[in-house]
């Protein structure tokens, strides 16, 4: 049940607009490229002209383990609370434009996996990005089956609802006021050894098998 999440640089999802007219966008992407060792693509997906919902793709020429090594050393991502932190860069765009701007989705393309992080509340990705990567490092040995297999797709977060786990596009999820803790409960994984998606339970540090519905597909 793979999602076939192609790079939207070559195959943009419907509704995403690459031709952004945002003051300071070039500086924004340059900072991301430098601090995340990546090539960056940015699109807008918004249903109102008064807001900009950024879909950001970072193509990093690193494996997941290599990234976690640099992240732990503090040489990848620039997560210090300064002018170059992710949330500060978003704030800089807001100050330069008369429009509300937020990161709706951030996708990291590594050499061996794709990580898709989705907004669950205002500024949630910027606020929680460092902690998400901290937890990726902490849980890597568990969700990689003892370092034997890196998932080729990781979706952060997914939500448990009854007997199903759903992504954040579910109407029932959107109305339940998600919090920062929801980033650290369940992730959706796709692995070569599994025919279908599996669910990673961060609280139990274990992989669970069940129904995973990505409703935005």
Secondary structure by P-SEA (a helix, b strand, c coil): cccccccccccccccccccccccaaaaaaaaaaaaacbbbbbbbbcccccbbbbbbbbbccccaaaaaaaaaaccccccccccccaaaaaaaaaaaccbbbbbcbbbbbcccbbbbbbbcccccccccaaaaaaaaaaacccccccccccccbbbcbbbbcccbbbcccccccccccccccccccbbbbbbccccbbbbbbcccccccccccccccc
